[in-house]
């Protein structure tokens, strides 16, 4: 093997190393890498949020036959002004007590914990139709439901849940997605239920998240995205400066080596 061939082999090896480094970086960043093109992933049954102690709600009851009676069971509203525009806001809300019940005037305590919004509305409606309001139509609106997202996301904070369900991907999207320094392979979900705290670790790079109990979030869940090694290394000014200098020196060394090899190969 002559000198020129040897140099070309060295160049090829360097390019291969750089390519492998780039591929490794992509594997740390890309979501759902193991889903094949046009492939299908088994979906778990959709999980709707259920009421928990401390949750707040508004109850609206309508009746064509006895509207004056129906209004007794509807959460009262008060008028207010926002930016010069009149709006209606709930003055009082029903709250699920520690035993999981709400108190509706004229009814025995209603069990709300463990029920979805539509299930609770149906329960109250059935109670009212037994002898008070034969044609009652009941709807329930939820208030002050939220999840908290912390760590390496673009906009950490507390986010209101405006639907009957929310997924981990939707929640992270609301927070502006992960930063480039966030660890996609280990997203932590902290959940409190039944007086106990449970933690789940999710790998956003894998389709296994779809089968996780934490794929559908619950109200009051806390999502934490931990920093990767590069971000952790920037925790102090000195360490950050050292790593920045080391990175530039390494790049300069590689570029210098490639330049020398190309120059010698041309000669």
GUFI-91970 format. One line per field, with one value per residue (C-alpha): residue number from 1; residue in three letters; x, y, z. Coordinates in steps of 0.25 Angstrom, whole numbers, plus 2048, in hexadecimal, padded with zeros to 3 digits. Each point is the difference from the previous one (the first is absolute). Layout:
BEGIN
num	NUM|... $
residu	ALA|... $
X	X|... $
Y	Y|... $
Z	Z|... $
***
This chain:
BEGIN
num	1|2|3|4|5|6|7|8|9|10|11|12|13|14|15|16|17|18|19|20|21|22|23|24|25|26|27|28|29|30|31|32|33|34|35|36|37|38|39|40|41|42|43|44|45|46|47|48|49|50|51|52|53|54|55|56|57|58|59|60|61|62|63|64|65|66|67|68|69|70|71|72|73|74|75|76|77|78|79|80|81|82|83|84|85|86|87|88|89|90|91|92|93|94|95|96|97|98|99|100|101|102|103|104|105|106|107|108|109|110|111|112|113|114|115|116|117|118|119|120|121|122|123|124|125|126|127|128|129|130|131|132|133|134|135|136|137|138|139|140|141|142|143|144|145|146|147|148|149|150|151|152|153|154|155|156|157|158|159|160|161|162|163|164|165|166|167|168|169|170|171|172|173|174|175|176|177|178|179|180|181|182|183|184|185|186|187|188|189|190|191|192|193|194|195|196|197|198|199|200|201|202|203|204|205|206|207|208|209|210|211|212|213|214|215|216|217|218|219|220|221|222|223|224|225|226|227|228|229|230|231|232|233|234|235|236|237|238|239|240|241|242|243|244|245|246|247|248|249|250|251|252|253|254|255|256|257|258|259|260|261|262|263|264|265|266|267 $
residu	UNK|UNK|UNK|UNK|UNK|UNK|UNK|UNK|UNK|UNK|UNK|UNK|UNK|UNK|UNK|UNK|UNK|UNK|UNK|UNK|UNK|UNK|UNK|UNK|UNK|UNK|UNK|UNK|UNK|UNK|UNK|UNK|UNK|UNK|UNK|UNK|UNK|UNK|UNK|UNK|UNK|UNK|UNK|UNK|UNK|UNK|UNK|UNK|UNK|UNK|UNK|UNK|UNK|UNK|UNK|UNK|UNK|UNK|UNK|UNK|UNK|UNK|UNK|UNK|UNK|UNK|UNK|UNK|UNK|UNK|UNK|UNK|UNK|UNK|UNK|UNK|UNK|UNK|UNK|UNK|UNK|UNK|UNK|UNK|UNK|UNK|UNK|UNK|UNK|UNK|UNK|UNK|UNK|UNK|UNK|UNK|UNK|UNK|UNK|UNK|UNK|UNK|UNK|UNK|UNK|UNK|UNK|UNK|UNK|UNK|UNK|UNK|UNK|UNK|UNK|UNK|UNK|UNK|UNK|UNK|UNK|UNK|UNK|UNK|UNK|UNK|UNK|UNK|UNK|UNK|UNK|UNK|UNK|UNK|UNK|UNK|UNK|UNK|UNK|UNK|UNK|UNK|UNK|UNK|UNK|UNK|UNK|UNK|UNK|UNK|UNK|UNK|UNK|UNK|UNK|UNK|UNK|UNK|UNK|UNK|UNK|UNK|UNK|UNK|UNK|UNK|UNK|UNK|UNK|UNK|UNK|UNK|UNK|UNK|UNK|UNK|UNK|UNK|UNK|UNK|UNK|UNK|UNK|UNK|UNK|UNK|UNK|UNK|UNK|UNK|UNK|UNK|UNK|UNK|UNK|UNK|UNK|UNK|UNK|UNK|UNK|UNK|UNK|UNK|UNK|UNK|UNK|UNK|UNK|UNK|UNK|UNK|UNK|UNK|UNK|UNK|UNK|UNK|UNK|UNK|UNK|UNK|UNK|UNK|UNK|UNK|UNK|UNK|UNK|UNK|UNK|UNK|UNK|UNK|UNK|UNK|UNK|UNK|UNK|UNK|UNK|UNK|UNK|UNK|UNK|UNK|UNK|UNK|UNK|UNK|UNK|UNK|UNK|UNK|UNK|UNK|UNK|UNK|UNK|UNK|UNK|UNK|UNK|UNK|UNK|UNK|UNK $
X	800|806|800|7F4|7F7|804|7FC|7F3|7FD|803|7F6|7F6|801|7FF|7F3|7FB|802|7FA|7F4|7FE|800|7F5|7F8|802|7FB|7F3|7FD|800|7F7|7F5|7F3|7F9|80C|7FB|7F3|802|7FB|7F1|800|7F5|802|7F5|7F9|7FB|7F2|7FE|801|7F7|802|7F9|7FC|809|7FF|802|7FB|7F7|7F4|7F4|7F2|7F6|7F2|7F5|7F1|7F6|7F4|805|80C|7FE|803|80B|808|801|80A|808|80D|7FD|807|804|802|80E|808|80D|806|7F3|7F8|7F6|802|7FA|808|7FD|7FE|800|805|7FD|80C|803|802|80A|7F7|7FD|7F2|7FA|7F3|7F5|7F4|7F4|808|807|810|804|80C|809|80E|804|7F5|802|7FA|7F5|7FD|7FE|7F7|7F8|800|7FA|7F6|7FB|7FE|7F9|7F6|7FC|7F6|805|802|7FA|807|80D|80C|80D|80E|80D|80C|80D|809|80E|805|80F|80D|80E|80C|80E|80E|806|7F4|7FF|7F4|7FF|7F4|7F2|7F7|7F0|7FA|7F4|7FC|7FB|80E|80E|80D|80E|803|7F5|805|80E|7FB|7F9|80D|807|807|80D|80C|80C|806|7F5|801|7F6|803|7FC|7F4|7FA|7F1|7FD|7F2|7F8|7F4|7FA|809|80D|80A|803|80B|801|80C|7FD|809|7FB|809|7F8|7F1|7FF|7FB|7F3|7FE|805|7F6|805|7FE|7F2|803|7F7|7FD|80B|80B|80E|809|80F|809|80F|80C|809|80F|804|7F6|804|80F|7FB|7FC|80C|806|80E|7FC|7F8|80C|80A|7F6|7FE|810|801|7F6|806|80E|7FB|7F9|80C|809|7F7|7FF|810|802|7F6|807|80E|7FB|7FA|80C|809|7F7|800|80F $
Y	800|80D|80D|806|7F4|800|80E|7FE|7F4|809|80B|7F6|7FB|80E|803|7F3|804|80E|7F9|7F6|80C|807|7F3|7FF|80E|7FD|7F4|809|80A|7F9|7FC|7F3|7FA|7F2|803|7FA|809|7FE|7F7|7FE|800|7FA|80B|7FE|804|80F|805|80B|808|7FC|809|800|806|80F|801|80B|801|807|7F9|805|7FB|803|7FD|804|7FD|806|80A|807|7F3|7FD|80C|7FC|7F5|809|806|80F|80A|80E|80A|807|808|7FD|80A|807|7F4|7F9|7F2|7F5|7FA|7F5|806|7F3|7F2|7F2|7FA|7F1|7FD|7F7|7F4|803|806|80D|806|804|807|7F7|7F3|7F6|802|7FC|7F7|808|7F9|7F6|805|808|80D|7F9|7F5|80A|808|7F4|7FC|80D|800|7F3|804|80D|7F8|7F7|80A|80E|804|7F5|807|804|802|801|804|801|809|7FE|80B|801|7F4|801|7F9|805|7FF|803|7FE|801|805|80D|806|7F9|803|7FB|7FD|800|7F3|804|7F3|7F3|7F9|805|7F8|802|804|80A|806|801|807|80A|803|803|7F2|7FB|809|7F9|7FE|7F8|7F1|7F9|7F2|803|80A|7FE|801|801|7FD|800|7F7|7F8|807|7FB|806|7F8|803|7FC|801|802|7FF|809|7F9|7F3|7FC|7FA|80D|7FD|7F4|808|803|80E|802|806|80A|803|80D|805|7F7|806|7FE|802|800|7FE|806|7F8|7FF|80C|809|7FA|804|80E|801|809|80B|7FA|7F2|807|808|7F4|7F7|80B|802|7F1|7FE|80B|7FA|7F2|806|808|7F3|7F8|80A|802|7F1|7FF|80C|7FA|7F3|806|809|7F4|7F7|80B|801 $
Z	800|7FC|808|7F8|802|80F|801|7F9|80A|80C|7FA|7FE|80F|805|7F8|805|80E|7FE|7F9|80C|80A|7F8|800|80F|802|7F8|808|80C|7FA|7F7|806|7FD|7F9|800|7F8|7F2|7F4|7FE|80C|80A|80F|80A|807|80E|804|801|80E|804|80D|80C|80C|80C|80E|7FF|7F2|7FD|7F6|7FC|7FE|7F6|800|7F6|800|7F6|809|80D|7FD|80D|808|7F7|803|80F|7FC|7F6|804|802|7F7|801|7F6|7FE|7F6|7FA|7F7|7FF|7FC|809|803|80A|80A|80A|80E|807|7FC|805|807|801|80F|806|800|7F1|801|7FC|806|7F7|806|802|7FD|808|7FF|7F2|7FE|7F6|802|7F5|7F7|7F3|7FD|7F7|80B|80B|7F8|7FD|80E|805|7F4|804|80F|7FC|7F6|80B|806|7FF|7F1|7F7|7F4|806|7F7|807|7FC|808|7FD|807|806|805|7FA|7FC|7FE|804|7F6|805|7FB|7F2|7F8|7F9|809|80E|808|804|7F5|801|7FB|7F6|7FB|806|7FE|7FD|7FC|804|7F1|801|80D|7FB|7F4|808|807|7F3|7FF|806|7FE|7F9|80E|805|802|7F7|805|80F|802|80E|803|80F|804|80D|802|80B|80A|7F9|7F7|7F3|7F6|7F1|7F7|7F1|7F4|7F6|7F5|801|7FD|80D|806|7FA|809|80D|80B|7FF|7F1|804|80B|80C|806|80A|7F9|800|7F4|801|7F5|805|7F9|7F8|803|7F7|808|80D|7FD|7FE|80E|804|7F9|801|7FC|7F4|7FC|801|7F7|7F6|7FE|800|7F5|7F7|802|7FC|7F4|7FC|802|7F7|7F5|801|7FE|7F4|7FA|801|7FB|7F4|7FD|801|7F7|7F5|800 $
***
